[in-house]
Amino acid sequence: MASIEGKYAQMAEMLLAAEGFLLFLDHAKRHRYKLDENTIPDGTHQYEDGVDFLCKACGVSSLAEMDKSRRSGQMLPRIIANFRRWQSAQRRPE
């Protein structure tokens, strides 16, 4: 993981390093495309997939460009909020 400067680039790096973020991407993709766990098992997404997801969502080609994109300022906080909601839901007993 390279050291990058800029508020949104650092937020993105911290999100990628957060425990459970890649699992969140597995669950989100299954939910979005109505797939089952056999199609997208837990552990499918890797660091590079997370980078690709964040870059695509924020309309940039690399994490280093995050702070140059207005869209990053809109999307990254939404992604973080969705991740935190998902984390909270995972901790609740069923």
All heavy atoms as an XYZ file, in Angstrom:
755
protein
N       0.845     -1.160      0.000
C       0.000      0.000      0.000
C       0.898      1.233      0.000
O       1.638      1.466      0.928
C      -0.900     -0.055      1.240
C      -1.908      1.014      1.317
S      -3.177      0.841      2.628
C      -2.578     -0.347      3.773
N       0.821      2.022     -1.054
C       1.647      3.210     -1.184
C       1.078      4.342     -0.333
O      -0.121      4.426     -0.127
C       1.712      3.645     -2.645
N       1.951      5.194      0.130
C       1.519      6.348      0.902
C       1.062      7.439     -0.062
O       1.813      7.846     -0.946
C       2.679      6.849      1.758
O       2.301      8.029      2.414
N      -0.195      7.864      0.085
C      -0.704      8.899     -0.790
C      -1.204     10.063      0.048
O      -1.598      9.900      1.182
C      -1.834      8.395     -1.710
C      -2.721      7.398     -1.027
C      -1.352      7.921     -3.001
C      -3.763      6.813     -1.925
N      -1.170     11.230     -0.570
C      -1.577     12.434      0.117
C      -2.978     12.827     -0.313
O      -3.466     12.398     -1.343
C      -0.596     13.558     -0.199
C       0.800     13.264      0.320
C       1.754     14.394      0.061
O       1.316     15.538     -0.143
O       2.954     14.120      0.069
N      -3.600     13.653      0.484
C      -4.925     14.144      0.175
C      -5.969     13.472      1.047
O      -5.909     12.277      1.323
N      -6.927     14.269      1.471
C      -7.956     13.803      2.389
C      -8.716     12.587      1.850
O      -8.855     11.580      2.544
C      -8.925     14.960      2.652
C     -10.124     14.607      3.488
C     -11.064     15.802      3.605
C     -12.323     15.426      4.339
N     -13.243     16.571      4.437
N      -9.226     12.678      0.637
C     -10.045     11.582      0.110
C      -9.212     10.362     -0.244
O      -9.658      9.233     -0.060
C     -10.884     12.051     -1.080
C     -11.910     13.074     -0.666
C     -11.888     14.365     -1.169
C     -12.887     12.763      0.274
C     -12.810     15.305     -0.768
C     -13.812     13.707      0.692
C     -13.772     14.967      0.161
O     -14.688     15.897      0.574
N      -8.014     10.574     -0.723
C      -7.129      9.451     -1.017
C      -6.795      8.696      0.271
O      -6.816      7.457      0.305
C      -5.855      9.945     -1.695
N      -6.542      9.426      1.341
C      -6.254      8.781      2.623
C      -7.491      8.080      3.177
O      -7.388      6.979      3.735
C      -5.715      9.807      3.619
C      -4.320     10.262      3.271
C      -3.789     11.334      4.220
O      -4.502     11.818      5.092
N      -2.533     11.693      4.023
N      -8.660      8.708      3.020
C      -9.897      8.057      3.461
C     -10.105      6.746      2.710
O     -10.513      5.738      3.294
C     -11.094      8.982      3.236
C     -11.181     10.129      4.199
S     -12.462     11.357      3.764
C     -13.949     10.376      3.889
N      -9.834      6.762      1.412
C      -9.988      5.559      0.598
C      -9.032      4.470      1.065
O      -9.424      3.297      1.187
C      -9.759      5.890     -0.875
N      -7.798      4.817      1.336
C      -6.816      3.841      1.817
C      -7.238      3.257      3.163
O      -7.120      2.054      3.383
C      -5.421      4.471      1.937
C      -4.688      4.598      0.635
C      -4.216      3.271      0.072
O      -4.279      2.220      0.751
O      -3.773      3.272     -1.083
N      -7.740      4.114      4.052
C      -8.190      3.629      5.358
C      -9.392      2.693      5.199
O      -9.488      1.680      5.887
C      -8.531      4.797      6.279
C      -7.296      5.529      6.734
S      -7.475      6.922      7.895
C      -9.161      7.121      8.187
N     -10.274      3.023      4.278
C     -11.434      2.169      4.028
C     -10.996      0.808      3.497
O     -11.483     -0.241      3.944
C     -12.376      2.860      3.042
C     -13.690      2.175      2.738
C     -14.507      1.957      4.009
C     -14.483      2.996      1.735
N     -10.063      0.813      2.568
C      -9.564     -0.446      2.008
C      -8.892     -1.310      3.069
O      -8.911     -2.537      2.980
C      -8.585     -0.165      0.866
C      -9.236      0.358     -0.408
C      -8.193      1.001     -1.308
C      -9.974     -0.758     -1.129
N      -8.296     -0.662      4.060
C      -7.615     -1.390      5.130
C      -8.557     -1.798      6.262
O      -8.184     -2.598      7.120
C      -6.477     -0.541      5.693
N      -9.776     -1.255      6.252
C     -10.732     -1.534      7.327
C     -11.152     -2.997      7.312
O     -11.451     -3.565      6.257
C     -11.956     -0.641      7.189
N     -11.170     -3.573      8.493
C     -11.592     -4.962      8.623
C     -13.031     -5.106      8.129
O     -13.919     -4.369      8.551
C     -11.508     -5.403     10.080
C     -11.850     -6.854     10.278
C     -11.715     -7.303     11.723
O     -11.013     -6.632     12.496
O     -12.323     -8.313     12.053
N     -13.234     -6.006      7.211
C     -14.572     -6.289      6.722
C     -14.966     -5.561      5.452
O     -16.006     -5.865      4.866
N     -14.174     -4.580      4.988
C     -14.587     -3.831      3.801
C     -14.690     -4.715      2.562
O     -15.645     -4.601      1.791
C     -13.671     -2.637      3.528
C     -14.104     -1.846      2.319
C     -15.273     -1.108      2.355
C     -13.366     -1.865      1.151
C     -15.700     -0.398      1.237
C     -13.773     -1.156      0.037
C     -14.941     -0.410      0.078
N     -13.730     -5.596      2.379
C     -13.782     -6.459      1.192
C     -14.936     -7.458      1.292
O     -15.565     -7.790      0.285
C     -12.443     -7.165      0.983
C     -11.266     -6.206      0.731
C      -9.951     -6.981      0.642
C     -11.489     -5.362     -0.507
N     -15.246     -7.909      2.492
C     -16.408     -8.762      2.705
C     -17.688     -7.983      2.400
O     -18.635     -8.514      1.810
C     -16.422     -9.288      4.136
C     -17.542    -10.247      4.505
C     -17.498    -11.503      3.640
C     -17.443    -10.606      5.982
N     -17.724     -6.706      2.784
C     -18.838     -5.825      2.455
C     -19.042     -5.782      0.944
O     -20.187     -5.836      0.459
C     -18.560     -4.427      3.017
C     -19.390     -3.328      2.436
C     -20.738     -3.200      2.759
C     -18.830     -2.396      1.581
C     -21.498     -2.160      2.232
C     -19.574     -1.359      1.059
C     -20.917     -1.244      1.382
N     -17.957     -5.698      0.187
C     -18.072     -5.682     -1.275
C     -18.654     -6.996     -1.793
O     -19.466     -6.986     -2.722
C     -16.711     -5.406     -1.927
C     -16.125     -4.020     -1.694
C     -14.779     -3.894     -2.402
C     -17.080     -2.927     -2.141
N     -18.251     -8.123     -1.192
C     -18.834     -9.419     -1.575
C     -20.340     -9.394     -1.371
O     -21.113     -9.746     -2.267
C     -18.248    -10.567     -0.736
C     -16.776    -10.823     -0.971
O     -16.251    -10.451     -2.043
O     -16.138    -11.406     -0.063
N     -20.764     -8.973     -0.192
C     -22.187     -8.957      0.154
C     -22.958     -7.966     -0.711
O     -24.070     -8.271     -1.166
C     -22.371     -8.621      1.633
C     -21.991     -9.737      2.541
N     -22.716    -10.066      3.659
C     -20.949    -10.612      2.516
C     -22.155    -11.091      4.269
N     -21.070    -11.430      3.593
N     -22.371     -6.801     -0.949
C     -23.030     -5.777     -1.752
C     -23.242     -6.247     -3.193
O     -24.307     -6.032     -3.776
C     -22.224     -4.480     -1.726
N     -22.239     -6.902     -3.746
C     -22.364     -7.380     -5.120
C     -23.417     -8.478     -5.213
O     -24.222     -8.505     -6.148
C     -21.016     -7.886     -5.641
C     -21.038     -8.199     -7.120
C     -19.646     -8.396     -7.660
C     -19.650     -8.456     -9.171
N     -18.291     -8.485     -9.698
N     -23.431     -9.378     -4.236
C     -24.465    -10.425     -4.225
C     -25.854     -9.810     -4.159
O     -26.763    -10.212     -4.884
C     -24.266    -11.379     -3.052
C     -23.183    -12.392     -3.279
C     -23.288    -13.570     -2.337
N     -23.262    -13.245     -0.937
C     -22.192    -13.383     -0.150
N     -21.044    -13.826     -0.644
N     -22.271    -13.087      1.126
N     -25.992     -8.819     -3.284
C     -27.295     -8.175     -3.124
C     -27.708     -7.430     -4.394
O     -28.829     -7.570     -4.870
C     -27.255     -7.212     -1.934
C     -28.522     -6.461     -1.740
N     -29.636     -7.032     -1.185
C     -28.854     -5.183     -2.046
C     -30.611     -6.143     -1.157
N     -30.151     -5.006     -1.673
N     -26.793     -6.660     -4.952
C     -27.107     -5.840     -6.133
C     -27.517     -6.684     -7.328
O     -28.444     -6.341     -8.055
C     -25.906     -4.985     -6.488
C     -26.161     -4.107     -7.686
C     -25.006     -3.220     -7.998
N     -25.424     -2.278     -9.016
C     -24.887     -1.121     -9.209
N     -23.895     -0.730     -8.460
N     -25.316     -0.326    -10.160
N     -26.827     -7.773     -7.534
C     -27.094     -8.599     -8.717
C     -27.926     -9.842     -8.404
O     -28.082    -10.714     -9.258
C     -25.771     -8.993     -9.389
C     -25.047     -7.785     -9.924
C     -23.924     -7.284     -9.277
C     -25.501     -7.120    -11.053
C     -23.266     -6.158     -9.749
C     -24.854     -5.999    -11.540
C     -23.737     -5.521    -10.885
O     -23.086     -4.403    -11.361
N     -28.438     -9.905     -7.166
C     -29.289    -11.021     -6.738
C     -28.618    -12.378     -6.991
O     -29.185    -13.285     -7.577
C     -30.652    -10.954     -7.419
C     -31.442     -9.716     -7.037
C     -32.720     -9.608     -7.816
C     -33.592     -8.451     -7.445
N     -33.033     -7.171     -7.218
N     -27.378    -12.461     -6.521
C     -26.586    -13.681     -6.671
C     -26.546    -14.413     -5.336
O     -26.771    -13.827     -4.281
C     -25.166    -13.325     -7.114
C     -25.069    -12.555     -8.423
C     -23.645    -12.067     -8.646
C     -25.526    -13.415     -9.597
N     -26.223    -15.687     -5.392
C     -26.111    -16.429     -4.134
C     -24.640    -16.562     -3.738
O     -23.739    -16.188     -4.475
C     -26.793    -17.800     -4.228
C     -26.170    -18.714     -5.273
O     -24.983    -18.541     -5.614
O     -26.876    -19.624     -5.734
N     -24.438    -17.113     -2.547
C     -23.084    -17.220     -2.006
C     -22.219    -18.194     -2.794
O     -20.993    -18.115     -2.748
C     -23.131    -17.618     -0.527
C     -21.837    -17.331      0.174
C     -21.946    -17.422      1.684
O     -23.035    -17.225      2.229
O     -20.907    -17.700      2.300
N     -22.829    -19.104     -3.529
C     -22.046    -20.015     -4.365
C     -21.431    -19.277     -5.557
O     -20.360    -19.643     -6.030
C     -22.911    -21.172     -4.864
C     -23.322    -22.093     -3.742
O     -22.552    -22.337     -2.819
N     -24.545    -22.576     -3.802
N     -22.129    -18.252     -6.039
C     -21.644    -17.489     -7.186
C     -20.565    -16.502     -6.772
O     -19.538    -16.381     -7.434
C     -22.819    -16.740     -7.851
O     -23.849    -17.683     -8.157
C     -22.385    -16.049     -9.125
N     -20.813    -15.771     -5.681
C     -19.840    -14.813     -5.132
C     -19.617    -15.195     -3.668
O     -20.260    -14.658     -2.762
C     -20.376    -13.359     -5.200
C     -20.765    -12.945     -6.605
C     -19.347    -12.386     -4.611
C     -19.611    -12.578     -7.499
N     -18.711    -16.121     -3.399
C     -18.479    -16.522     -2.005
C     -17.752    -15.421     -1.221
O     -17.083    -14.567     -1.802
C     -17.606    -17.772     -2.129
C     -17.018    -17.724     -3.483
C     -17.910    -16.890     -4.346
N     -17.916    -15.455      0.093
C     -17.165    -14.539      0.948
C     -15.675    -14.737      0.662
O     -15.211    -15.862      0.499
C     -17.446    -14.822      2.424
C     -18.831    -14.368      2.846
O     -19.503    -13.663      2.060
O     -19.245    -14.705      3.975
N     -14.952    -13.652      0.582
C     -13.517    -13.710      0.306
C     -13.184    -13.541     -1.168
O     -12.018    -13.619     -1.545
N     -14.187    -13.276     -1.984
C     -13.960    -13.112     -3.426
C     -13.181    -11.838     -3.726
O     -12.245    -11.855     -4.510
C     -15.301    -13.093     -4.185
O     -15.937    -14.363     -4.021
C     -15.107    -12.811     -5.666
N     -13.575    -10.724     -3.122
C     -12.930     -9.452     -3.421
C     -11.576     -9.344     -2.719
O     -11.443     -9.671     -1.548
C     -13.837     -8.286     -3.009
C     -14.988     -8.087     -3.935
N     -16.163     -8.783     -3.809
C     -15.122     -7.284     -5.005
C     -16.991     -8.407     -4.771
N     -16.388     -7.500     -5.508
N     -10.616     -8.857     -3.476
C      -9.266     -8.621     -2.982
C      -8.995     -7.114     -2.976
O      -9.813     -6.331     -3.471
C      -8.236     -9.339     -3.878
C      -8.467    -10.838     -3.982
C      -8.361    -11.543     -2.638
O      -7.422    -11.303     -1.892
N      -9.319    -12.399     -2.335
N      -7.851     -6.720     -2.449
C      -7.494     -5.303     -2.351
C      -7.664     -4.582     -3.689
O      -8.262     -3.506     -3.758
C      -6.056     -5.164     -1.834
C      -5.568     -3.742     -1.792
C      -5.866     -2.925     -0.704
C      -4.815     -3.216     -2.835
C      -5.420     -1.606     -0.667
C      -4.369     -1.901     -2.799
C      -4.676     -1.108     -1.724
O      -4.241      0.200     -1.694
N      -7.159     -5.165     -4.761
C      -7.226     -4.533     -6.083
C      -8.676     -4.334     -6.522
O      -9.008     -3.346     -7.181
C      -6.473     -5.365     -7.136
C      -4.980     -5.441     -6.901
C      -4.597     -6.457     -5.822
O      -5.402     -7.347     -5.471
O      -3.468     -6.338     -5.308
N      -9.562     -5.280     -6.170
C     -10.983     -5.135     -6.486
C     -11.575     -3.949     -5.735
O     -12.412     -3.216     -6.272
C     -11.766     -6.405     -6.124
C     -11.248     -7.627     -6.846
O     -11.023     -7.555     -8.071
O     -11.069     -8.670     -6.176
N     -11.146     -3.779     -4.494
C     -11.605     -2.644     -3.700
C     -11.162     -1.322     -4.303
O     -11.937     -0.368     -4.372
N      -9.905     -1.281     -4.744
C      -9.392     -0.071     -5.405
C     -10.214      0.207     -6.654
O     -10.660      1.341     -6.884
C      -7.891     -0.214     -5.753
C      -7.420      0.946     -6.630
C      -7.050     -0.293     -4.488
N     -10.435     -0.817     -7.472
C     -11.215     -0.652     -8.702
C     -12.622     -0.145     -8.395
O     -13.130      0.754     -9.074
C     -11.307     -1.964     -9.476
C      -9.985     -2.401    -10.080
O      -9.049     -1.563    -10.166
O      -9.877     -3.577    -10.456
N     -13.255     -0.718     -7.368
C     -14.599     -0.303     -6.986
C     -14.623      1.174     -6.603
O     -15.464      1.943     -7.071
C     -15.118     -1.167     -5.823
C     -16.358     -0.623     -5.191
C     -17.593     -0.807     -5.786
C     -16.290      0.101     -4.011
C     -18.742     -0.280     -5.210
C     -17.427      0.628     -3.425
C     -18.658      0.437     -4.033
N     -13.704      1.578     -5.721
C     -13.681      2.962     -5.262
C     -13.379      3.931     -6.399
O     -14.016      4.985     -6.514
C     -12.676      3.141     -4.124
C     -13.037      2.452     -2.810
C     -11.904      2.626     -1.796
C     -14.342      2.990     -2.246
N     -12.433      3.574     -7.245
C     -12.093      4.445     -8.366
C     -13.280      4.609     -9.314
O     -13.608      5.725     -9.736
C     -10.874      3.906     -9.123
S      -9.324      4.113     -8.223
N     -13.946      3.521     -9.627
C     -15.098      3.583    -10.529
C     -16.219      4.412     -9.899
O     -16.805      5.274    -10.554
C     -15.594      2.185    -10.861
C     -16.730      2.182    -11.855
C     -17.122      0.778    -12.257
C     -18.270      0.838    -13.259
N     -18.708     -0.475    -13.665
N     -16.519      4.166     -8.641
C     -17.587      4.891     -7.951
C     -17.294      6.387     -7.876
O     -18.217      7.210     -7.934
C     -17.794      4.321     -6.552
N     -16.022      6.728     -7.740
C     -15.628      8.132     -7.582
C     -15.213      8.785     -8.898
O     -14.843      9.966     -8.918
C     -14.505      8.239     -6.552
S     -15.059      7.778     -4.887
N     -15.237      8.039     -9.975
C     -14.936      8.602    -11.282
C     -13.493      8.997    -11.489
O     -13.197      9.982    -12.161
N     -12.586      8.204    -10.926
C     -11.148      8.466    -11.088
C     -10.458      7.194    -11.571
O     -11.033      6.112    -11.516
C     -10.503      8.946     -9.758
C     -11.095     10.282     -9.327
C     -10.651      7.924     -8.650
N      -9.233      7.344    -12.022
C      -8.515      6.162    -12.496
C      -7.510      5.633    -11.473
O      -6.960      4.556    -11.662
C      -7.809      6.456    -13.820
O      -6.915      7.521    -13.673
N      -7.268      6.391    -10.394
C      -6.378      5.917     -9.331
C      -6.747      6.608     -8.028
O      -7.380      7.673     -8.029
C      -4.914      6.202     -9.667
O      -4.644      7.580     -9.547
N      -6.338      6.009     -6.926
C      -6.612      6.611     -5.620
C      -5.944      7.974     -5.486
O      -6.475      8.861     -4.817
C      -6.147      5.681     -4.499
C      -6.859      4.340     -4.374
C      -6.312      3.561     -3.188
C      -8.364      4.505     -4.266
N      -4.808      8.147     -6.125
C      -4.088      9.415     -6.052
C      -4.900     10.565     -6.652
O      -4.674     11.727     -6.303
C      -2.747      9.296     -6.760
N      -5.864     10.253     -7.508
C      -6.695     11.287     -8.139
C      -7.946     11.636     -7.328
O      -8.708     12.518     -7.723
C      -7.125     10.823     -9.529
C      -6.007     10.677    -10.506
C      -6.493     10.171    -11.858
O      -7.718     10.052    -12.064
O      -5.637      9.885    -12.704
N      -8.165     10.945     -6.220
C      -9.386     11.128     -5.440
C      -9.642     12.595     -5.082
O     -10.777     13.049     -5.122
C      -9.346     10.316     -4.148
C      -9.524      8.847     -4.348
S     -11.252      8.505     -4.677
C     -11.239      6.750     -4.448
N      -8.605     13.313     -4.726
C      -8.791     14.685     -4.276
C      -8.949     15.677     -5.420
O      -9.225     16.841     -5.187
C      -7.641     15.082     -3.343
C      -7.736     14.324     -2.037
O      -8.480     14.773     -1.151
O      -7.118     13.250     -1.931
N      -8.829     15.214     -6.633
C      -9.015     16.072     -7.802
C     -10.429     15.946     -8.358
O     -10.789     16.648     -9.284
C      -7.999     15.706     -8.883
C      -6.567     15.922     -8.453
C      -5.602     15.441     -9.502
C      -4.176     15.558     -8.977
N      -3.224     14.873     -9.824
N     -11.215     15.056     -7.792
C     -12.547     14.776     -8.308
C     -13.624     15.228     -7.327
O     -13.634     14.808     -6.171
C     -12.683     13.261     -8.560
O     -14.026     12.906     -8.771
N     -14.521     16.066     -7.796
C     -15.645     16.504     -6.961
C     -16.515     15.309     -6.590
O     -17.057     15.226     -5.487
C     -16.471     17.538     -7.720
C     -17.749     17.911     -6.980
C     -18.495     18.959     -7.710
N     -17.899     20.242     -7.303
C     -18.118     21.373     -7.919
N     -18.890     21.415     -8.970
N     -17.574     22.481     -7.477
N     -16.624     14.371     -7.500
C     -17.443     13.180     -7.259
C     -16.944     12.363     -6.065
O     -17.730     11.764     -5.338
C     -17.465     12.325     -8.530
C     -18.444     11.197     -8.499
C     -18.575     10.605     -9.878
N     -19.175      9.293     -9.830
C     -19.249      8.486    -10.851
N     -18.778      8.860    -12.029
N     -19.801      7.309    -10.733
N     -15.636     12.362     -5.841
C     -15.076     11.651     -4.687
C     -15.640     12.203     -3.389
O     -15.956     11.457     -2.469
C     -13.550     11.760     -4.654
O     -12.986     11.099     -5.746
N     -15.747     13.522     -3.325
C     -16.277     14.165     -2.135
C     -17.732     13.833     -1.877
O     -18.206     13.913     -0.752
N     -18.436     13.445     -2.922
C     -19.834     13.050     -2.788
C     -19.974     11.555     -2.520
O     -20.770     11.138     -1.683
C     -20.608     13.415     -4.052
C     -20.640     14.899     -4.331
C     -21.133     15.216     -5.734
O     -21.114     14.371     -6.626
N     -21.578     16.448     -5.920
N     -19.229     10.757     -3.242
C     -19.412      9.304     -3.187
C     -18.695      8.633     -2.020
O     -19.250      7.726     -1.402
C     -18.943      8.657     -4.497
C     -19.830      8.959     -5.682
S     -21.551      8.472     -5.427
C     -21.405      6.712     -5.252
N     -17.488      9.033     -1.738
C     -16.714      8.353     -0.700
C     -17.408      8.391      0.667
O     -17.528      7.342      1.309
C     -15.292      8.912     -0.636
C     -14.266      8.044      0.058
C     -14.212      6.633     -0.527
C     -12.894      8.690     -0.042
N     -17.927      9.536      1.107
C     -18.656      9.520      2.378
C     -19.900      8.622      2.346
O     -20.218      7.973      3.345
C     -19.047     10.997      2.586
C     -18.014     11.757      1.818
C     -17.718     10.904      0.616
N     -20.571      8.540      1.208
C     -21.738      7.655      1.088
C     -21.324      6.192      1.195
O     -21.998      5.395      1.852
C     -22.444      7.889     -0.246
C     -23.206      9.193     -0.293
C     -23.810      9.468     -1.635
N     -24.730      8.420     -2.045
C     -25.232      8.315     -3.256
N     -24.919      9.184     -4.198
N     -26.060      7.330     -3.562
N     -20.221      5.844      0.560
C     -19.729      4.462      0.617
C     -19.339      4.115      2.053
O     -19.661      3.036      2.556
C     -18.543      4.270     -0.356
C     -19.026      4.405     -1.807
C     -17.871      2.916     -0.129
C     -17.911      4.559     -2.825
N     -18.656      5.036      2.712
C     -18.248      4.807      4.105
C     -19.475      4.633      4.993
O     -19.521      3.729      5.836
C     -17.339      5.953      4.601
C     -15.999      5.898      3.861
C     -17.132      5.872      6.113
C     -15.120      7.124      4.046
N     -20.488      5.474      4.801
C     -21.717      5.368      5.597
C     -22.412      4.030      5.348
O     -22.877      3.374      6.290
C     -22.655      6.529      5.276
N     -22.472      3.612      4.090
C     -23.082      2.314      3.769
C     -22.303      1.173      4.411
O     -22.899      0.223      4.925
C     -23.167      2.106      2.258
C     -24.196      2.985      1.606
O     -25.106      3.493      2.259
N     -24.057      3.177      0.302
N     -20.989      1.258      4.381
C     -20.146      0.235      4.997
C     -20.390      0.181      6.503
O     -20.552     -0.899      7.085
C     -18.670      0.507      4.684
C     -17.708     -0.366      5.440
C     -17.767     -1.753      5.345
C     -16.735      0.196      6.249
C     -16.875     -2.559      6.043
C     -15.837     -0.598      6.939
C     -15.914     -1.977      6.839
N     -20.449      1.342      7.135
C     -20.677      1.374      8.589
C     -22.051      0.806      8.953
O     -22.181      0.102      9.954
C     -20.520      2.794      9.110
C     -19.066      3.227      9.122
C     -18.899      4.603      9.684
N     -17.481      4.959      9.704
C     -17.031      6.197      9.733
N     -17.880      7.211      9.757
N     -15.748      6.435      9.744
N     -23.067      1.129      8.145
C     -24.398      0.552      8.396
C     -24.355     -0.963      8.269
O     -24.926     -1.688      9.071
C     -25.425      1.126      7.415
C     -26.173      2.323      7.931
C     -27.381      2.661      7.089
N     -27.109      2.901      5.686
C     -26.651      4.042      5.195
N     -26.411      5.055      5.996
N     -26.438      4.174      3.908
N     -23.666     -1.438      7.235
C     -23.540     -2.875      7.021
C     -22.809     -3.516      8.202
O     -23.232     -4.555      8.703
C     -22.795     -3.146      5.714
C     -22.532     -4.583      5.461
C     -23.376     -5.492      4.896
C     -21.327     -5.306      5.773
N     -22.774     -6.731      4.833
C     -21.516     -6.630      5.372
C     -20.109     -4.945      6.356
C     -20.528     -7.607      5.533
C     -19.138     -5.908      6.508
C     -19.352     -7.221      6.100
N     -21.728     -2.878      8.670
C     -20.975     -3.396      9.824
C     -21.883     -3.516     11.044
O     -21.847     -4.517     11.746
C     -19.815     -2.460     10.189
C     -18.559     -2.672      9.435
C     -17.465     -1.756      9.950
O     -17.681     -0.555     10.164
N     -16.283     -2.309     10.149
N     -22.664     -2.480     11.291
C     -23.575     -2.501     12.439
C     -24.579     -3.630     12.326
O     -24.877     -4.300     13.310
C     -24.314     -1.167     12.556
O     -23.413     -0.143     12.882
N     -25.102     -3.828     11.146
C     -26.079     -4.900     10.928
C     -25.448     -6.267     11.141
O     -26.111     -7.199     11.615
C     -26.666     -4.794      9.524
N     -24.157     -6.417     10.821
C     -23.466     -7.701     10.990
C     -23.290     -8.037     12.461
O     -23.221     -9.191     12.825
C     -22.096     -7.684     10.297
C     -22.157     -7.461      8.808
C     -23.037     -8.453      8.103
O     -22.831     -9.653      8.184
N     -24.054     -7.963      7.414
N     -23.205     -7.019     13.292
C     -22.973     -7.238     14.723
C     -24.246     -7.566     15.476
O     -24.197     -8.102     16.560
C     -22.342     -5.982     15.336
C     -20.938     -5.759     14.850
C     -20.299     -4.590     15.577
N     -19.104     -4.198     14.888
C     -18.855     -2.970     14.411
N     -19.741     -2.021     14.588
N     -17.739     -2.710     13.792
N     -25.389     -7.193     14.899
C     -26.676     -7.441     15.571
C     -27.013     -8.923     15.542
O     -26.882     -9.566     14.504
C     -27.799     -6.682     14.870
C     -27.828     -5.239     15.229
C     -29.063     -4.596     14.647
N     -28.622     -3.380     13.993
C     -28.938     -3.001     12.771
N     -29.742     -3.722     12.041
N     -28.480     -1.897     12.270
N     -27.498     -9.442     16.666
C     -27.941    -10.844     16.659
C     -29.234    -10.976     15.842
O     -30.054    -10.068     15.831
C     -28.192    -11.168     18.140
C     -28.375     -9.836     18.789
C     -27.628     -8.831     17.966
N     -29.371    -12.085     15.158
C     -30.561    -12.295     14.318
C     -31.691    -12.892     15.097
O     -31.629    -13.494     16.060
C     -30.198    -13.202     13.146
C     -29.246    -12.506     12.218
C     -28.969    -13.337     10.976
O     -29.784    -14.204     10.623
O     -27.941    -13.102     10.360
